[in-house]
Protein backbone atom coordinates (compact mmCIF):
# COMPACT_ATOMS: atom_id res chain seq x y z
CA UNK A 1 0.00 0.00 0.00
CA UNK A 2 1.38 3.37 -1.02
CA UNK A 3 2.11 5.71 1.89
CA UNK A 4 2.06 9.50 1.71
CA UNK A 5 4.95 10.14 4.11
CA UNK A 6 8.54 8.97 4.50
CA UNK A 7 10.72 8.92 7.63
CA UNK A 8 14.38 9.89 7.12
CA UNK A 9 17.15 10.87 9.53
CA UNK A 10 19.99 13.38 9.47
CA UNK A 11 23.03 13.30 11.75
CA UNK A 12 24.68 16.49 13.04
CA UNK A 13 27.66 16.86 15.37
CA UNK A 14 26.37 18.87 18.34
CA UNK A 15 29.63 19.78 20.16
CA UNK A 16 27.99 19.61 23.60
CA UNK A 17 29.27 17.94 26.76
CA UNK A 18 26.47 15.50 27.56
CA UNK A 19 28.34 13.04 29.79
CA UNK A 20 26.47 14.05 32.95
CA UNK A 21 23.06 14.10 31.25
CA UNK A 22 23.64 10.69 29.64
CA UNK A 23 24.59 9.25 33.02
CA UNK A 24 21.37 10.62 34.51
CA UNK A 25 19.39 9.23 31.56
CA UNK A 26 20.88 5.78 32.26
CA UNK A 27 19.74 6.02 35.89
CA UNK A 28 16.23 7.03 34.75
CA UNK A 29 16.16 4.09 32.33
CA UNK A 30 17.18 1.68 35.11
CA UNK A 31 14.44 3.10 37.34
CA UNK A 32 11.86 2.66 34.56
CA UNK A 33 12.92 -0.95 33.96
CA UNK A 34 12.74 -1.72 37.67
CA UNK A 35 9.21 -0.23 37.93
CA UNK A 36 7.85 -1.31 34.52
CA UNK A 37 4.47 -2.35 35.96
CA UNK A 38 3.83 1.06 37.51
CA UNK A 39 2.48 4.20 35.91
CA UNK A 40 5.50 6.48 36.09
CA UNK A 41 5.74 10.24 35.62
CA UNK A 42 8.66 12.64 35.73
CA UNK A 43 7.90 13.29 39.42
CA UNK A 44 9.08 9.77 40.26
CA UNK A 45 12.57 10.50 38.89
CA UNK A 46 12.85 14.18 39.80
CA UNK A 47 15.49 13.31 42.42
CA UNK A 48 17.86 12.17 39.65
CA UNK A 49 18.01 15.71 38.28
CA UNK A 50 17.48 15.00 34.57
CA UNK A 51 15.57 17.60 32.57
CA UNK A 52 11.89 16.60 32.41
CA UNK A 53 11.96 16.84 28.60
CA UNK A 54 14.44 13.97 28.49
CA UNK A 55 13.17 11.98 31.47
CA UNK A 56 9.63 11.85 30.05
CA UNK A 57 10.84 10.25 26.78
CA UNK A 58 13.21 7.89 28.65
CA UNK A 59 10.39 6.67 30.89
CA UNK A 60 8.20 6.04 27.87
CA UNK A 61 10.86 4.09 26.00
CA UNK A 62 12.12 1.90 28.86
CA UNK A 63 8.97 1.70 30.95
CA UNK A 64 6.51 0.40 28.35
CA UNK A 65 8.87 -1.90 26.41
CA UNK A 66 12.00 -2.58 28.44
CA UNK A 67 14.83 -4.20 26.44
CA UNK A 68 15.86 -7.79 27.17
CA UNK A 69 19.42 -6.61 27.90
CA UNK A 70 20.05 -3.08 29.11
CA UNK A 71 23.41 -1.42 28.35
CA UNK A 72 24.08 1.88 30.10
CA UNK A 73 26.53 3.09 27.47
CA UNK A 74 23.81 2.90 24.81
CA UNK A 75 21.37 5.17 26.63
CA UNK A 76 20.52 8.31 24.65
CA UNK A 77 18.73 11.59 25.26
CA UNK A 78 15.49 11.87 23.30
CA UNK A 79 13.44 14.98 22.63
CA UNK A 80 9.95 14.88 21.14
CA UNK A 81 9.48 16.87 17.96
CA UNK A 82 6.89 19.06 19.67
CA UNK A 83 9.59 20.25 22.11
CA UNK A 84 11.90 21.75 19.45
CA UNK A 85 11.52 24.77 17.19
CA UNK A 86 12.63 24.37 13.56
CA UNK A 87 13.57 27.45 11.52
CA UNK A 88 13.65 26.63 7.80
CA UNK A 89 14.96 30.04 6.78
CA UNK A 90 18.10 29.84 8.93
CA UNK A 91 18.42 26.03 8.53
CA UNK A 92 18.51 25.53 12.29
CA UNK A 93 16.58 23.85 15.08
CA UNK A 94 16.34 25.43 18.52
CA UNK A 95 16.48 22.94 21.45
CA UNK A 96 14.94 24.67 24.52
CA UNK A 97 16.18 21.93 26.87
CA UNK A 98 19.78 22.86 25.99
CA UNK A 99 19.07 26.51 25.18
CA UNK A 100 20.98 26.12 21.97
CA UNK A 101 20.34 25.90 18.23
CA UNK A 102 21.86 23.38 15.84
CA UNK A 103 22.28 23.86 12.12
CA UNK A 104 20.75 21.10 10.03
CA UNK A 105 19.89 20.67 6.35
CA UNK A 106 16.14 20.15 6.07
CA UNK A 107 15.06 17.55 3.48
CA UNK A 108 12.86 18.36 0.53
CA UNK A 109 9.09 18.32 1.19
CA UNK A 110 9.70 18.64 4.93
CA UNK A 111 6.59 18.22 7.09
CA UNK A 112 7.76 18.04 10.70
CA UNK A 113 10.41 16.77 13.11
CA UNK A 114 9.27 13.63 14.89
CA UNK A 115 12.10 13.49 17.43
CA UNK A 116 15.73 14.35 18.07
CA UNK A 117 18.06 11.77 19.64
CA UNK A 118 21.36 12.82 21.26
CA UNK A 119 24.35 10.61 21.95
CA UNK A 120 27.82 11.71 23.10
CA UNK A 121 28.85 13.19 19.76
CA UNK A 122 25.86 13.49 17.43
CA UNK A 123 22.27 14.67 17.27
CA UNK A 124 20.04 12.47 15.11
CA UNK A 125 17.08 14.35 13.61
CA UNK A 126 14.11 12.18 12.59
CA UNK A 127 12.17 13.99 9.84
CA UNK A 128 8.79 13.25 8.35
CA UNK A 129 8.60 14.26 4.69
CA UNK A 130 5.91 13.89 2.05
CA UNK A 131 6.43 11.22 -0.59
CA UNK A 132 6.07 11.92 -4.29
CA UNK A 133 2.95 10.68 -6.12
CA UNK A 134 3.18 7.05 -7.19
CA UNK A 135 4.07 6.94 -10.87
CA UNK A 136 2.55 4.59 -13.43
CA UNK A 137 5.13 1.95 -14.27
CA UNK A 138 5.91 0.39 -17.64
CA UNK A 139 7.79 -2.54 -16.14
CA UNK A 140 9.66 -3.74 -13.08
CA UNK A 141 13.37 -3.74 -12.37
CA UNK A 142 14.43 -7.13 -11.02
CA UNK A 143 17.13 -6.73 -8.37
CA UNK A 144 19.05 -9.85 -7.35
CA UNK A 145 21.28 -9.41 -4.29
CA UNK A 146 24.49 -11.41 -4.05
CA UNK A 147 26.98 -12.43 -1.40
CA UNK A 148 29.78 -13.24 -3.84
CA UNK A 149 30.33 -10.97 -6.83
CA UNK A 150 28.49 -7.68 -7.38
CA UNK A 151 26.22 -6.43 -4.61
CA UNK A 152 23.22 -6.28 -6.96
CA UNK A 153 22.43 -7.57 -10.45
CA UNK A 154 19.64 -5.50 -12.01
CA UNK A 155 17.51 -6.46 -15.02
CA UNK A 156 16.01 -3.48 -16.87
CA UNK A 157 13.05 -4.74 -18.94
CA UNK A 158 12.59 -1.52 -20.93
CA UNK A 159 16.19 -1.74 -22.16
CA UNK A 160 16.53 -5.51 -22.15
CA UNK A 161 19.86 -5.12 -20.33
CA UNK A 162 21.40 -6.52 -17.15
CA UNK A 163 23.56 -4.22 -14.99
CA UNK A 164 25.98 -5.16 -12.24
CA UNK A 165 26.07 -2.60 -9.43
CA UNK A 166 28.44 -2.48 -6.45
CA UNK A 167 31.04 -4.79 -7.98
CA UNK A 168 33.61 -3.90 -5.29
CA UNK A 169 31.45 -5.13 -2.38
CA UNK A 170 32.90 -8.67 -2.19
CA UNK A 171 36.52 -7.49 -2.46
CA UNK A 172 35.87 -4.77 0.14
CA UNK A 173 34.56 -7.24 2.73
CA UNK A 174 37.32 -9.78 2.05
CA UNK A 175 39.99 -7.06 2.26
CA UNK A 176 38.93 -5.88 5.73
CA UNK A 177 38.32 -9.44 6.86
CA UNK A 178 41.96 -10.23 6.11
CA UNK A 179 43.31 -7.05 7.72
CA UNK A 180 41.26 -7.48 10.91
CA UNK A 181 42.32 -11.12 11.20
CA UNK A 182 45.96 -10.03 11.17
CA UNK A 183 45.40 -7.58 14.04
CA UNK A 184 45.13 -10.23 16.78
CA UNK A 185 47.31 -8.65 19.46
CA UNK A 186 45.22 -7.64 22.49
CA UNK A 187 47.15 -4.39 22.69
CA UNK A 188 45.79 -3.45 19.26
CA UNK A 189 42.14 -3.50 20.31
CA UNK A 190 41.79 0.18 19.41
CA UNK A 191 43.12 -0.50 15.93
CA UNK A 192 40.56 -3.27 15.42
CA UNK A 193 37.74 -0.95 16.47
CA UNK A 194 38.93 1.67 13.97
CA UNK A 195 39.03 -0.97 11.24
CA UNK A 196 35.47 -2.09 12.09
CA UNK A 197 34.23 1.50 11.85
CA UNK A 198 36.11 2.09 8.61
CA UNK A 199 34.65 -1.07 7.07
CA UNK A 200 31.14 -0.10 8.19
CA UNK A 201 31.50 3.41 6.75
CA UNK A 202 32.80 2.16 3.41
CA UNK A 203 30.02 -0.41 3.08
CA UNK A 204 27.40 2.21 4.00
CA UNK A 205 28.83 4.57 1.39
CA UNK A 206 28.71 1.80 -1.23
CA UNK A 207 25.11 1.00 -0.30
CA UNK A 208 24.04 4.64 -0.69
CA UNK A 209 25.71 4.93 -4.09
CA UNK A 210 24.24 1.64 -5.31
CA UNK A 211 20.68 2.26 -4.10
CA UNK A 212 20.67 5.83 -5.45
CA UNK A 213 21.77 4.53 -8.85
CA UNK A 214 19.01 1.88 -8.89
CA UNK A 215 16.26 4.33 -7.87
CA UNK A 216 17.47 6.90 -10.42
CA UNK A 217 17.48 4.23 -13.12
CA UNK A 218 13.95 3.13 -12.19
CA UNK A 219 12.74 6.74 -12.27
CA UNK A 220 14.29 7.39 -15.69
CA UNK A 221 12.89 4.18 -17.19
CA UNK A 222 9.43 4.59 -15.58
CA UNK A 223 9.82 1.24 -13.82
CA UNK A 224 9.07 -0.09 -10.38
CA UNK A 225 11.57 -2.08 -8.31
CA UNK A 226 11.20 -5.70 -7.27
CA UNK A 227 13.38 -7.25 -4.54
CA UNK A 228 13.48 -10.66 -2.92
CA UNK A 229 12.06 -10.86 0.60
CA UNK A 230 15.15 -12.20 2.40
CA UNK A 231 13.92 -12.07 5.97
CA UNK A 232 15.32 -14.99 7.96
CA UNK A 233 17.95 -15.81 5.34
CA UNK A 234 20.73 -15.96 7.95
CA UNK A 235 18.87 -18.63 9.93
CA UNK A 236 17.73 -20.57 6.87
CA UNK A 237 21.07 -20.57 5.05
CA UNK A 238 23.73 -23.09 6.00
CA UNK A 239 26.77 -21.88 4.07
CA UNK A 240 30.20 -23.42 4.11
CA UNK A 241 32.71 -21.93 6.53
CA UNK A 242 34.44 -19.54 4.03
CA UNK A 243 31.06 -17.98 3.16
CA UNK A 244 29.64 -17.89 6.69
CA UNK A 245 31.25 -14.55 7.54
CA UNK A 246 30.00 -13.08 4.26
CA UNK A 247 26.43 -14.14 5.09
CA UNK A 248 26.62 -12.54 8.54
CA UNK A 249 27.96 -9.29 7.08
CA UNK A 250 25.51 -9.23 4.16
CA UNK A 251 23.62 -5.89 4.51
CA UNK A 252 20.47 -6.99 2.66
CA UNK A 253 18.04 -5.34 5.10
CA UNK A 254 19.88 -2.01 5.10
CA UNK A 255 19.94 -2.18 1.29
CA UNK A 256 16.16 -2.68 1.26
CA UNK A 257 15.59 0.17 3.72
CA UNK A 258 17.55 2.59 1.56
CA UNK A 259 15.78 1.46 -1.60
CA UNK A 260 12.34 1.87 0.01
CA UNK A 261 12.74 5.39 1.39
CA UNK A 262 14.57 6.73 -1.67
CA UNK A 263 12.02 5.16 -4.00
CA UNK A 264 9.10 6.65 -2.06
CA UNK A 265 10.58 10.12 -2.31
CA UNK A 266 10.92 9.60 -6.06
CA UNK A 267 7.42 8.13 -6.50
CA UNK A 268 8.78 4.70 -7.48
CA UNK A 269 6.84 1.67 -6.15
CA UNK A 270 8.79 -1.18 -4.54
CA UNK A 271 7.57 -4.79 -4.33
CA UNK A 272 8.89 -7.77 -2.40
CA UNK A 273 8.72 -11.18 -4.08
CA UNK A 274 9.13 -14.66 -2.64
CA UNK A 275 12.73 -15.85 -3.12
CA UNK A 276 11.78 -19.47 -3.76
CA UNK A 277 12.45 -20.60 -7.33
CA UNK A 278 14.15 -17.46 -8.62
CA UNK A 279 17.49 -19.29 -8.86
CA UNK A 280 16.15 -22.58 -10.24
CA UNK A 281 13.56 -21.40 -12.78
CA UNK A 282 14.42 -20.38 -16.33
CA UNK A 283 13.29 -16.80 -16.87
CA UNK A 284 12.66 -17.43 -20.60
CA UNK A 285 10.89 -20.80 -20.66
CA UNK A 286 9.56 -20.83 -17.06
CA UNK A 287 10.76 -24.40 -16.43
CA UNK A 288 12.99 -25.75 -13.67
CA UNK A 289 16.66 -26.07 -14.58
CA UNK A 290 19.91 -26.55 -12.75
CA UNK A 291 23.11 -24.66 -11.98
CA UNK A 292 26.57 -25.54 -13.20
CA UNK A 293 28.91 -23.16 -11.40
CA UNK A 294 27.99 -19.65 -12.54
CA UNK A 295 25.89 -20.92 -15.46
CA UNK A 296 22.18 -21.75 -15.38
CA UNK A 297 21.27 -24.70 -17.62
CA UNK A 298 17.70 -24.82 -18.94
CA UNK A 299 16.28 -28.23 -20.03
CA UNK A 300 15.22 -26.62 -23.31
CA UNK A 301 18.87 -25.83 -24.08
CA UNK A 302 19.00 -22.22 -22.94
CA UNK A 303 22.14 -21.17 -21.01
CA UNK A 304 22.58 -17.92 -19.12
CA UNK A 305 24.47 -16.47 -16.14
CA UNK A 306 22.76 -17.48 -12.89
CA UNK A 307 22.56 -13.90 -11.56
CA UNK A 308 21.09 -12.58 -14.82
CA UNK A 309 18.50 -15.36 -14.83
CA UNK A 310 17.55 -14.65 -11.19
CA UNK A 311 17.18 -10.91 -11.86
CA UNK A 312 14.91 -11.63 -14.86
CA UNK A 313 12.81 -14.05 -12.77
CA UNK A 314 12.40 -11.45 -10.03
CA UNK A 315 11.34 -8.86 -12.61
CA UNK A 316 8.62 -11.17 -13.93
CA UNK A 317 7.33 -12.35 -10.51
CA UNK A 318 4.35 -10.54 -9.00
CA UNK A 319 5.26 -9.08 -5.63
CA UNK A 320 3.50 -10.25 -2.46
CA UNK A 321 3.89 -6.87 -0.72
CA UNK A 322 4.27 -3.31 -2.01
CA UNK A 323 5.75 -0.26 -0.32
Buried (B, 14 or more C-beta within 10 A) or exposed (E): EEEEEBEBEBEBEBEBEBEEBBEBBBBBBBBBEEBEEEEBEBEBBEEBEBBEBBBBBBBBBBBEEBEEEBEEEEBBBBBBBEBBEBEEEEEBBBBEBBEEBBEBEBBEBBEEBBBBBBBEEBBBBBBBBBBBEBBEBEBBBBBBBBBEBBBBBBBBBBEEEBBBBBBEBBEBBBEBEEBBEEBEEEEEEEEBEEBEEEBEEBBEEBBEEBBBBBBEBBBEBEBBBBBBBBEEBBEEEEEEEEEEBBBEBBBBEBBBEBBBBBBBBBBBBBBBBBBEEBBBBBBBEEEEBEEEEEEBBBEEEBEBBBBBBBBBBBBBBEBEEEB
